[in-house]
Amino acid sequence: MSVGCAGLLRSAPGRRRTGTDGPRCLPGRAAPGHLRSARARVERAPPAAGLGKVPLRPPRAGYVHVHVKMDLVYGLVWLLTVLLEGISGQGVYAPPTVRIVHSGLACNIEEERYSERVYTIREGETLELTCLVTGHPRPQIRWTKTAGSASDRFQDSSVFNETLRITNIQRHQGGRYYCKAENGLGSPAIKSIRVDVYYLDDPVVTVHQSIGEAKEQFYYERTVFLRCVANSNPPVRYSWRRGQEVLLQGSDKGVEIYEPFFTQGETKILKLKNLRPQDYANYSCTASVRNVCNIPDKMVSFRLSNKTASPSIKLLVDDPIVVNPGEAITLVCVTTGGEPVPSLTWVRSFGTLPEKTVLNGGTLTIPAITSEDAGTYSCIANNNVGNPAKKSTNIVVRVPPNLTVPQEKSPLVTREGDTIELQCQVTGKPKPIILWSRADKEVAMPDGSMQMESYDGTLRIVNVSREMSGMYRCQTSQYNGFNVKPREALVQLIVQYPPAVEPAFLEIRQGQDRSVTMSCRVLRAYPIRVLTYEWRLGNKLLRTGQFDSQEYTEYPVKSLSNENYGVYNCSIINEAGAGRCSFLVTGKAYAPEFYYDTYNPVWQNRHRVYSYSLQWTQMNPEAVDRIVAYRLGIRQAGQQRWWEQEIKINGNIQKGELITYNLTELIKPEAYEVRLTPLTKFGEGDSTIRVIKYSAPVNPHLREFHCGFEDGNICLFTQDDTDNFDWTKQSTATRNTKYTPNTGPNADRSGSKEGFYMYIETSRPRLEGEKARLLSPVFSIAPKNPYGPTNTAYCFSFFYHMYGQHIGVLNVYLRLKGQTTIENPLWSSSGNKGQRWNEAHVNIYPITSFQLIFEGIRGPGIEGDIAIDDVSIAEGECAKQDLTTKNSVDGAVGILVHIWLFPVIVLISILSPRR
């Protein structure tokens, strides 16, 4: 028995199918199924792998009735038969072919224009297209359409017929129509034809007016535009007449005819420039499609006069109009201007006018109004001159108010801190305002008032607190307009909150073999029943329990060891959630605290390297085990590698004890990053990091330090931030030409006009008694005896100039640096010393780093400038004659200062790299 693809992919009449319905029959492949004919029947066989069940038609009549129960063997034989038949030939089976023929009323048919067919028909006629197909089995036919309205759909009864018939065809039904035929053999056959629907609507003339004023020429220009518009296919042609006169472009200088660029083929504008008496006339516009499809020309007329004007109207009603149901309402719209007389129409913003509406010109009446009739009604006036005029009013039909609470919205359960919305659903027109208040307590609402208003029935509460639990009342206000008792409803709010506990986090630092007790306290919770707690160390459960009357729970550790260190969590739980106390128990030492008020670089008489005196204190050294050493890390700024070594510590470190360590062999002028980590038997503690930068130190161990204030940084002298004004660097050659005479030096100490010195300017706005303080660099001292104070003496000398009748006071102080800062008076002088430089010498005996401070105090007037120059510090005591005789001045006092402090041991080490 030979079975092919007959009837493959055929469907019952009226069933829609797509080009992808079911598998496609290919040469050598046939879909299994059941075959039927008038004389033969083949029972359904199992489908071959990968093929669906598709109904097949017997290849030809004349088969005898055969009932074959096909199993897997028969199916394989059947597939083999089809394969052999495909190889030897398909016999009478043939793929589909299709062509489209037309009937009905056609204006024009263009055959095979660029392989497409165009069928032109007049709107309102009947379109009839027939799809002629060949092929066996008989192909299934389907009509589709594109290039038309997306909403344009065929009925099932027509798309699968050979003939497509559309009576009273409309313009939107134009487009490309496709006839598709398929029978499962080969590819579907498709042919198309484009249907072009011709039409011409009545033209419409609108008038627009432009008035411009040219002030320079004192005249008015009045121009009128007559716009003619008609919808058509094919494109329309327009012609204008004034009376019987045909108007053409260029025939009248006062007339211009043109098409706007954006409406070409759709609009024809007649422009009347600077209106003349003859321009007031009857105008007609004729629209023509050149009698295609026997479509006649259409014409519209308009009379232009000196009274032509756009419409204006007025509504004789209020806005809005609030009425009760069942009442009759009348809306009156009257024209207040416009020529020709405008036509009036009423429209509704949403939907059509109610069927019971009575219209009489500009009067609209709605008898027995209902709530469905509410809305916005607009009166529109149009006379094709300018833009239509529009006035609107809103009709509100009252509806008695009603309040309901959604079932799931009361009681309303929330948590403290959340945002919650209480809802009362309100109906009624106009919609009444809802007033919210507390129903169970005479307390204020969340905003502090006794009542809160809501326009949508929703009360929004932000950051809910437990005090807000209770009953809330919502009720309607009297704004609705009905004389009815206010409606009200109740909403219950339940605020739950998990336990609030303290401390939320606490770090406990404690040494080994010591005891510690952690306590977690409940501050507040709701609900308070079933309060339980659990203690954990990491994930390990330590203890659980339930609260009775106490408000806290404790967990002790009698002796700390490495196994006891870690994060302890205490969770206190109720229905709303859990509060947690966390305790970090550790034996790590606290971070050291760098001491920044130090004398920074230590002087070395070497050109390429410098040393740095690093100082720090230890935070809470007694909290953990004894610090046995510090790990010191140092790296050059911008580098990745750390050089590390340990600094051994003997004995216990006291709180506030200043520890000093000298960094050596640092390369000038590089900056370094320093990291300091305390070490205990527990291990490493917290580290701290600082950056040290090179600055040129002043060396008290050279034979002589000298500063003449000639360089740009004035020998690292700085201004004191606590004084009233500053010292000024100056030379006689560069001083202000408006300087005060009879005061100040006329050269530096050496007599040079170009040499610099430091002085205080006492002119206005300076006041008597104001101070200027100049600070020297910090001078570092390295004690010779590590177990006691140094006996090193230094000779401090400087030149000073005090000339003028208003000279005040010049003081010199010695400031010693350490854990505390001490200033000691070293030298002082006051009063006019004449127009000359004087020299002072003072012995000093510092035992720690120090600074020298020059303090100038302004006298009673502007002639009180004080200057200093050539400051020197030399190792060794001053010569006796310098202290007593050289340029001695009355009022100058030399003070030998002996200050003894506990010595600071300076450790000097060479850093070695740690790998």
Secondary structure, DSSP 8 states (H G I E B T S, - for coil): ----STTTT---TT----TTSS--BBTTB-----EE-SS-EE------TT-----B--SSS----------HHHHHHHHHHHHHHHHH--TT-EEEEEEEEEEE--SEEEEEETTEEEEEEETTS-EEEEEEEEEES--EEEEEEESS-TT----HHHHTSSEEEESS--GGG-EEEEEEEE-SBSS-EEEEEEEEEEEE---EEEEEEEEEEETTTTEEEEEEEEEEE--EES--EEEEEETTEEE-TTS-TTEEEE--GGGTTTEEEEEE-S--GGGSSEEEEEEE-TTGGG---EEEEEE--TT-EEEEEEE-S-SSEEE-TT--EEEEEEEEEEES--EEEEEESSS---TT-EEETTEEEESS--GGG-EEEEEEEE-SBSS-EEEEEEEEE-EEEEEE--GGGSSEEEETT--EEEE-EEEEES---EEEEESS-S---TTSSS-EEESSSEEEESS--GGG-EEEEEEE-GGGSS-----EEEEEEEEEEEEEEE-SEEEEE--TT--EEEEEEEEEEES-SS-EEEEEETTEEEEEEE-SS-SEEEEEESS--TTT-EEEEEEEEETTEEEEEEEEEE-----EEE--SS--EE--S-SSEEEEEEEEEESSGGGSS---EEEEEEEETT----EEEEEE--S---TT--EEEEEEEEETT--EEEEEEEEETTEE---EEEEE-----B-TTSS-EEE-S-STTGGG-EE-TTSSS--EEEEGGGS-TT--SSSS-SS-TTS-SS-EEEEE---TT--TT-EEEEE---B----S-TTS-----EEEEEEEEE-STT--EEEEEEEE-SSS-EEEEEEEEES---SS-EEEEEEEE-SS-EEEEEEEE--SSS---EEEEEEEEEES---HHHHHTTT--TT-EE--EE---------EE------
